Amino acid sequence: MRAALWFIALFGIAVAVALFAGNNQAVVTVFWPPNRVDISFNLMMLLVVGLFLLLYLAARALAALFSLPVEARRWRAQQKERAMYRALMDALAHLMAGRYIRAAKSAENALAQEKSLRVTTDTAGHTHPHGEALGSQLRSLSHLLVAESAQALQNKALRQQHLLLALQNSDTRQAQEVREGVLFRAARWALEDRDAGAALEWLGELPQGAARRTLALRIKLRAARHGRHTLPALETARLLAKHRAFSPVAGQSIVRGLALELLSDAHDPVQLGDAWALLDDSERAMPELAVQAGSLLMSLHGDAALARSWLLPVWNAMYAAPELRLDLGDSLRVTLVHVLESGMDSLDADWLARIESAHISHPGDVSLQYLAGMACLSRQLWGKAAQLLSQAAPVLQDQAMQRNAWRALAALAEQRGDEAVANAAYKRAAQV
């Protein structure tokens, strides 16, 4: 289509020339005393056009001649800029390949090229070819690459020097994202040096929006755990689990571990109660946490009724309908029985009914049979206690429960005056 239009235009020009110049009889007379020159109007127009073209080409040639120094400076600046970016790419490649010395040298070469380019343009009075903002980012990244290489080589002095230079060059508004990256790297290096306090300080310099990112929360979690700051670590883990930074299983495991650590740090019943109150409802519903909290409270000589109130949801989940029954595992089941057994003297009628109902519903559960026997013993139901404990004692797997069962049977035998059975029971208890 374009070619057809050009042809039409050429034909139009040819027709116009033929109409106006073909039969043009005009003459132009040039008087140059004592001479006179007569030329046709068409030739005069050709001479004028030719003169215009000659002057135009001469002007262009002169402009190109006078612009040669500027073009030479521009070419040299372009070569330096290419060398600068090439050195930066080489530094990245060497860093990923594990060649840290070469990476540091390439990054320093990029810094030298950028400095030379900046000095050249400033001396010539020109603007920076890639912009001052981009220059700040490039210097910050180059310093960061040198610092990263120094960290891998355990050169702490060189790392700190280039880290400060990277922060200094990224202090502008245009290089804010680079500054955030530098702060993240500084926090990670502090963690690698096992300095949790320094890592938290670097994270504290981040803007509010950057501090809520998943990367910042991960680093904060590691720093809090390393510094034994259990409560901040637990709060951070909750945020990470909420933002799905972990898989559901991994997130629950991390939160459960930190909550267990928070409970284990309590040294008296009041501290344990405060720690339990800091947990979420979903965390207090975890069987491992409830059982561990009840066990710790009883070991600290706390309120047995309070411990049983913490254990009630777990008990209901364990011995609910068969399709809803929660399988805790042998270790948690044994710990649960020990907690209930340690507060047997203050066991109320509701809990006695729960234990009896669970034993009737699950007759094959030996630990429940043992617990029911100890409950009957605390209520002075000697006959029923002896029956339940004599059936459970030989098959119990937990040594402490088995030893307590034989000792209880020995005490019952002594109460009946059956010395032979008592001695045999004491012997079995000693052999466990």
ZADOGU-46810 format. One record per residue (C-alpha): x, y, z; residue number from 0. Coordinates in Angstrom, 1 decimal, m for minus. Layout:
! ZADOGU-46810
X  Y  Z  NUM $
...
//
This chain:
! ZADOGU-46810
0.0  0.0  0.0  0 $
2.8  2.4  0.9  1 $
4.6  1.6  m2.4  2 $
1.5  2.3  m4.4  3 $
1.1  5.7  m2.7  4 $
4.7  6.6  m3.5  5 $
4.2  5.7  m7.1  6 $
1.0  7.9  m7.2  7 $
3.0  10.8  m5.6  8 $
5.8  10.4  m8.2  9 $
3.4  10.4  m11.0  10 $
1.7  13.5  m9.6  11 $
5.1  15.3  m9.4  12 $
5.9  14.3  m13.0  13 $
2.6  15.6  m14.2  14 $
3.1  18.9  m12.4  15 $
6.6  19.3  m13.8  16 $
5.4  18.5  m17.3  17 $
2.5  21.0  m17.0  18 $
4.4  23.9  m15.5  19 $
8.0  23.4  m16.8  20 $
7.5  21.8  m20.2  21 $
6.1  24.8  m22.0  22 $
7.6  27.5  m19.7  23 $
9.1  30.2  m22.0  24 $
10.2  32.4  m19.0  25 $
13.8  33.8  m19.1  26 $
15.8  35.1  m16.3  27 $
18.3  37.8  m17.2  28 $
21.3  38.4  m15.0  29 $
23.1  41.7  m15.5  30 $
26.8  41.7  m14.5  31 $
28.3  44.8  m16.1  32 $
29.5  44.9  m18.8  33 $
28.0  41.4  m19.3  34 $
24.5  40.1  m19.6  35 $
23.5  36.5  m19.1  36 $
20.1  35.1  m20.2  37 $
19.1  31.7  m18.8  38 $
15.8  29.9  m18.8  39 $
13.6  29.9  m15.7  40 $
13.7  26.1  m15.4  41 $
17.5  26.2  m15.3  42 $
17.4  29.0  m12.7  43 $
15.2  26.9  m10.5  44 $
17.5  23.9  m10.8  45 $
20.5  26.0  m9.9  46 $
18.7  27.4  m6.8  47 $
17.7  24.0  m5.7  48 $
21.2  22.7  m6.3  49 $
22.7  25.6  m4.3  50 $
20.4  25.0  m1.4  51 $
21.3  21.3  m1.3  52 $
25.0  22.2  m1.5  53 $
24.7  24.7  1.4  54 $
22.6  22.2  3.4  55 $
25.2  19.4  3.0  56 $
28.0  21.7  3.8  57 $
26.3  22.8  7.0  58 $
25.7  19.2  8.0  59 $
29.3  18.4  7.3  60 $
30.5  21.2  9.5  61 $
28.1  20.2  12.3  62 $
29.4  16.7  12.2  63 $
33.0  17.9  12.2  64 $
32.5  20.1  15.3  65 $
30.5  17.3  17.1  66 $
33.4  14.8  16.8  67 $
34.8  15.6  20.3  68 $
31.3  15.2  21.9  69 $
30.8  12.0  20.1  70 $
34.2  10.7  21.2  71 $
33.4  11.5  24.9  72 $
30.1  9.8  24.5  73 $
31.7  6.7  23.0  74 $
34.2  6.5  25.8  75 $
31.5  6.9  28.4  76 $
29.5  4.2  26.7  77 $
32.4  1.9  26.8  78 $
33.0  2.6  30.5  79 $
29.3  2.0  31.2  80 $
29.4  m1.3  29.4  81 $
32.5  m2.4  31.3  82 $
30.8  m1.4  34.5  83 $
27.7  m3.5  33.9  84 $
29.9  m6.4  32.6  85 $
31.9  m6.3  35.9  86 $
28.6  m6.3  37.9  87 $
27.3  m9.3  36.0  88 $
30.6  m11.1  36.5  89 $
30.4  m10.4  40.2  90 $
27.0  m12.0  40.4  91 $
28.0  m15.0  38.4  92 $
31.1  m15.6  40.5  93 $
29.2  m15.2  43.7  94 $
26.6  m17.8  42.7  95 $
29.4  m20.1  41.6  96 $
31.1  m19.8  45.0  97 $
34.2  m17.9  43.7  98 $
34.1  m15.3  46.4  99 $
37.4  m13.7  45.8  100 $
36.7  m13.2  42.1  101 $
33.2  m11.9  42.9  102 $
34.7  m9.3  45.3  103 $
37.3  m8.2  42.7  104 $
34.6  m7.9  39.9  105 $
32.3  m5.8  42.2  106 $
35.2  m3.5  43.1  107 $
36.0  m3.2  39.4  108 $
32.4  m2.2  38.8  109 $
32.7  0.4  41.6  110 $
35.9  1.8  40.0  111 $
34.3  2.0  36.5  112 $
31.2  3.8  38.0  113 $
33.5  6.3  39.8  114 $
35.5  6.9  36.6  115 $
32.3  7.4  34.6  116 $
30.9  9.8  37.2  117 $
34.1  11.8  37.3  118 $
34.3  12.0  33.5  119 $
30.7  13.2  33.1  120 $
31.0  15.7  36.0  121 $
34.2  17.2  34.6  122 $
32.6  17.6  31.1  123 $
29.6  19.2  32.7  124 $
27.2  16.5  31.4  125 $
24.5  14.7  33.3  126 $
25.1  11.1  34.5  127 $
24.4  8.7  31.6  128 $
22.3  6.3  33.7  129 $
20.9  8.8  36.2  130 $
22.0  9.6  39.7  131 $
19.3  7.3  41.3  132 $
20.4  4.3  39.2  133 $
24.0  5.2  40.0  134 $
23.2  5.0  43.8  135 $
21.5  1.6  43.3  136 $
24.5  0.3  41.4  137 $
27.0  1.4  44.0  138 $
24.9  m0.1  46.8  139 $
24.5  m3.4  45.0  140 $
28.3  m3.5  44.2  141 $
29.1  m2.8  47.9  142 $
26.6  m5.5  48.9  143 $
28.2  m8.0  46.6  144 $
31.6  m7.3  48.1  145 $
30.2  m7.6  51.6  146 $
28.5  m10.9  50.7  147 $
31.8  m12.3  49.5  148 $
33.6  m11.1  52.6  149 $
30.9  m12.7  54.8  150 $
31.5  m16.0  53.0  151 $
35.2  m15.6  53.5  152 $
34.7  m14.7  57.2  153 $
36.3  m11.3  56.7  154 $
34.2  m9.4  59.2  155 $
36.1  m6.1  58.8  156 $
35.7  m5.9  55.1  157 $
32.1  m6.9  55.3  158 $
31.3  m4.2  57.8  159 $
33.1  m1.6  55.8  160 $
31.2  m2.3  52.6  161 $
27.9  m2.8  54.5  162 $
28.1  0.7  55.8  163 $
29.0  2.0  52.3  164 $
26.0  0.2  50.9  165 $
23.7  1.8  53.4  166 $
25.2  5.2  52.8  167 $
24.7  4.9  49.0  168 $
21.1  3.6  49.4  169 $
20.0  6.4  51.7  170 $
18.2  8.3  48.9  171 $
14.5  8.0  48.3  172 $
15.0  6.3  44.9  173 $
17.1  3.5  46.4  174 $
14.8  2.6  49.2  175 $
14.2  m1.0  48.0  176 $
17.9  m1.5  47.7  177 $
18.3  m0.3  51.3  178 $
15.7  m2.7  52.5  179 $
17.6  m5.6  50.8  180 $
20.8  m4.4  52.5  181 $
19.1  m4.4  55.9  182 $
17.7  m7.9  55.3  183 $
21.2  m9.2  54.4  184 $
22.7  m7.5  57.4  185 $
20.1  m9.2  59.7  186 $
20.9  m12.6  58.1  187 $
24.7  m12.1  58.6  188 $
24.0  m11.2  62.2  189 $
22.1  m14.5  62.6  190 $
25.0  m16.4  61.0  191 $
27.3  m14.8  63.6  192 $
24.8  m15.9  66.3  193 $
24.1  m12.3  67.3  194 $
20.3  m12.3  67.7  195 $
20.3  m8.8  69.2  196 $
22.1  m7.3  66.2  197 $
19.7  m9.1  63.9  198 $
16.7  m7.6  65.7  199 $
18.3  m4.1  65.6  200 $
18.8  m4.4  61.8  201 $
15.2  m5.4  61.4  202 $
14.1  m2.5  63.5  203 $
15.5  m0.1  60.9  204 $
13.1  m1.4  58.3  205 $
10.0  0.6  57.3  206 $
6.8  m0.5  58.8  207 $
5.6  m2.2  55.6  208 $
8.8  m4.1  55.0  209 $
8.9  m5.3  58.6  210 $
5.6  m7.2  58.0  211 $
7.0  m9.1  55.0  212 $
7.4  m12.9  55.2  213 $
11.2  m12.6  54.9  214 $
11.4  m10.2  57.8  215 $
9.1  m12.4  59.9  216 $
11.2  m15.5  59.2  217 $
14.4  m13.7  60.2  218 $
12.7  m12.3  63.3  219 $
11.5  m15.8  64.3  220 $
15.0  m17.2  64.0  221 $
16.5  m14.3  65.9  222 $
13.9  m14.6  68.7  223 $
14.4  m18.3  69.0  224 $
18.1  m17.9  69.1  225 $
17.9  m15.2  71.7  226 $
15.5  m17.3  73.8  227 $
12.7  m14.7  73.5  228 $
10.0  m17.3  73.5  229 $
6.9  m15.0  73.5  230 $
8.0  m12.8  70.6  231 $
9.0  m15.9  68.7  232 $
5.5  m17.4  69.4  233 $
3.8  m14.3  68.2  234 $
5.9  m14.2  65.0  235 $
5.2  m17.9  64.3  236 $
1.5  m17.2  64.6  237 $
1.8  m14.5  62.0  238 $
3.8  m16.7  59.7  239 $
1.3  m19.5  60.1  240 $
m1.5  m17.1  59.4  241 $
0.2  m15.8  56.2  242 $
0.7  m19.5  55.2  243 $
4.5  m19.1  55.2  244 $
4.7  m22.8  56.4  245 $
2.7  m25.8  55.5  246 $
m0.2  m26.4  58.0  247 $
1.6  m29.3  59.6  248 $
4.9  m27.4  59.9  249 $
3.2  m24.3  61.2  250 $
1.3  m26.2  63.9  251 $
4.5  m28.0  64.9  252 $
6.5  m24.8  65.3  253 $
3.7  m23.0  67.2  254 $
3.3  m26.1  69.5  255 $
7.1  m26.3  70.2  256 $
7.3  m22.6  71.1  257 $
4.2  m22.8  73.3  258 $
5.7  m25.8  75.1  259 $
8.9  m23.8  75.6  260 $
6.9  m20.9  76.9  261 $
5.2  m23.2  79.4  262 $
8.4  m24.9  80.4  263 $
10.0  m21.5  81.3  264 $
7.6  m21.0  84.2  265 $
9.1  m21.6  87.6  266 $
5.9  m21.3  89.8  267 $
2.2  m21.9  89.4  268 $
1.5  m18.1  88.9  269 $
4.0  m17.9  86.0  270 $
2.6  m21.0  84.5  271 $
m1.0  m19.6  84.7  272 $
0.1  m16.4  83.1  273 $
1.9  m18.3  80.3  274 $
m1.3  m20.5  79.8  275 $
m3.4  m17.3  79.5  276 $
m1.1  m16.0  76.8  277 $
m1.9  m18.9  74.5  278 $
m4.7  m18.8  72.0  279 $
m7.8  m20.9  72.2  280 $
m6.6  m23.1  69.4  281 $
m3.3  m23.6  71.1  282 $
m4.9  m24.4  74.5  283 $
m6.9  m27.0  72.6  284 $
m3.8  m28.9  71.5  285 $
m3.5  m32.1  73.5  286 $
0.2  m31.9  73.9  287 $
0.1  m28.4  75.4  288 $
m2.8  m29.2  77.7  289 $
m1.2  m32.4  79.0  290 $
2.2  m30.7  79.4  291 $
0.7  m27.7  81.2  292 $
m1.2  m30.0  83.6  293 $
1.9  m32.0  84.3  294 $
4.0  m28.9  84.9  295 $
1.4  m27.4  87.2  296 $
1.3  m30.6  89.3  297 $
5.1  m30.8  89.5  298 $
5.1  m27.2  90.7  299 $
2.6  m28.2  93.4  300 $
m0.2  m26.1  91.9  301 $
m3.9  m26.4  92.1  302 $
m5.0  m29.9  91.0  303 $
m8.5  m28.7  90.1  304 $
m7.0  m26.1  87.8  305 $
m4.9  m28.7  86.1  306 $
m7.9  m30.9  85.6  307 $
m9.8  m28.0  84.1  308 $
m7.0  m27.6  81.5  309 $
m7.2  m31.4  80.8  310 $
m10.9  m31.6  80.5  311 $
m11.1  m30.8  76.7  312 $
m8.4  m33.4  76.1  313 $
m10.2  m36.0  78.1  314 $
m13.5  m35.4  76.3  315 $
m11.7  m35.6  72.9  316 $
m10.0  m38.9  73.9  317 $
m13.1  m40.7  75.1  318 $
m15.8  m39.2  73.0  319 $
m17.7  m41.1  70.3  320 $
m15.6  m43.7  68.4  321 $
m15.7  m41.7  65.2  322 $
m14.6  m38.5  67.1  323 $
m12.0  m40.1  69.3  324 $
m8.6  m38.5  69.4  325 $
m5.5  m40.8  69.4  326 $
m2.9  m39.1  71.5  327 $
m0.2  m41.8  71.6  328 $
1.1  m43.8  74.5  329 $
3.4  m41.2  76.0  330 $
0.7  m38.5  76.2  331 $
m1.8  m41.0  77.5  332 $
0.6  m42.0  80.3  333 $
1.3  m38.4  81.2  334 $
m2.4  m37.7  81.3  335 $
m2.9  m40.6  83.7  336 $
0.0  m39.4  85.9  337 $
m1.4  m35.9  86.1  338 $
m4.9  m37.2  87.2  339 $
m3.3  m39.6  89.6  340 $
m1.2  m37.0  91.3  341 $
m4.3  m35.0  92.2  342 $
m6.4  m38.1  93.2  343 $
m7.0  m36.9  96.8  344 $
m8.9  m33.8  95.6  345 $
m10.8  m35.6  92.8  346 $
m14.4  m34.6  92.8  347 $
m17.5  m36.7  92.0  348 $
m17.7  m35.4  88.4  349 $
m14.2  m36.6  87.6  350 $
m14.8  m40.0  89.3  351 $
m17.9  m40.4  87.1  352 $
m15.9  m39.5  84.0  353 $
m13.2  m42.1  84.9  354 $
m15.7  m44.8  85.6  355 $
m17.7  m44.1  82.4  356 $
m14.5  m44.1  80.3  357 $
m13.4  m47.4  81.8  358 $
m16.7  m49.0  81.1  359 $
m16.7  m47.6  77.5  360 $
m13.1  m48.8  76.9  361 $
m12.5  m52.0  78.9  362 $
m9.4  m52.8  76.9  363 $
m7.5  m49.7  78.0  364 $
m5.2  m50.8  80.7  365 $
m4.2  m47.2  81.7  366 $
m7.9  m46.4  82.3  367 $
m8.2  m49.6  84.4  368 $
m5.3  m48.5  86.5  369 $
m6.7  m45.0  86.9  370 $
m10.1  m46.4  87.9  371 $
m8.4  m48.6  90.4  372 $
m6.4  m45.8  92.0  373 $
m9.6  m43.7  92.1  374 $
m11.4  m46.5  94.0  375 $
m8.4  m46.7  96.3  376 $
m8.6  m43.0  97.1  377 $
m12.3  m43.4  97.8  378 $
m11.6  m46.4  100.1  379 $
m13.3  m48.9  97.9  380 $
m10.8  m51.6  98.8  381 $
m12.4  m54.6  97.0  382 $
m13.0  m52.9  93.7  383 $
m9.6  m51.2  93.8  384 $
m7.8  m54.6  94.4  385 $
m9.8  m56.2  91.6  386 $
m8.9  m53.5  89.0  387 $
m5.3  m53.1  90.1  388 $
m4.6  m56.8  90.1  389 $
m5.9  m57.1  86.6  390 $
m3.9  m54.1  85.3  391 $
m0.6  m54.5  87.2  392 $
0.8  m57.4  85.2  393 $
0.1  m55.9  81.8  394 $
1.0  m52.2  82.3  395 $
3.7  m51.0  80.0  396 $
4.7  m47.9  82.0  397 $
7.1  m48.8  84.8  398 $
6.0  m46.1  87.2  399 $
2.4  m47.0  86.8  400 $
3.2  m50.7  87.2  401 $
5.3  m50.0  90.3  402 $
2.6  m47.9  91.9  403 $
0.0  m50.6  91.1  404 $
2.0  m53.3  92.9  405 $
2.7  m51.1  95.8  406 $
m1.0  m50.3  96.1  407 $
m1.8  m54.0  96.0  408 $
0.8  m54.6  98.7  409 $
m0.8  m52.0  100.9  410 $
m4.2  m53.5  100.4  411 $
m2.9  m56.9  101.3  412 $
m1.3  m55.6  104.5  413 $
m4.6  m54.0  105.4  414 $
m6.2  m57.4  105.0  415 $
m3.4  m59.0  107.1  416 $
m2.2  m61.2  104.2  417 $
1.5  m60.9  104.6  418 $
2.4  m63.4  102.0  419 $
0.5  m61.5  99.2  420 $
1.9  m58.2  100.5  421 $
5.5  m59.5  100.4  422 $
5.0  m60.9  96.9  423 $
3.5  m57.6  95.7  424 $
6.4  m55.6  97.2  425 $
8.8  m58.0  95.5  426 $
7.1  m57.4  92.1  427 $
7.3  m53.7  92.7  428 $
11.0  m53.8  93.5  429 $
11.6  m55.9  90.3  430 $
10.0  m53.3  88.0  431 $
//
